[in-house]
Amino acid sequence: MTDVNCTVSTCKHFGSGNRCSAKQIIIQSGAGGGVSPDAQLSSLSETPAQSKDDTCCQTFKSMQ
């Protein structure tokens, strides 16, 4: 599987080096635009979320 990088630090799939550890992911487009596709991962900060509704990732599962 291709490496998937993510900044949602409150997801149980959030791994070392901002890597998603989920075996499968489901992503949909964000309604408000979001981050430029040319953005460098190293320049992004963590983006905590309480639920998948706070992200564009339908695979999100809270650590809590």
Helices and strands as residue ranges (DSSP letters): E 14-15, E 19-20, G 41-43, G 52-54
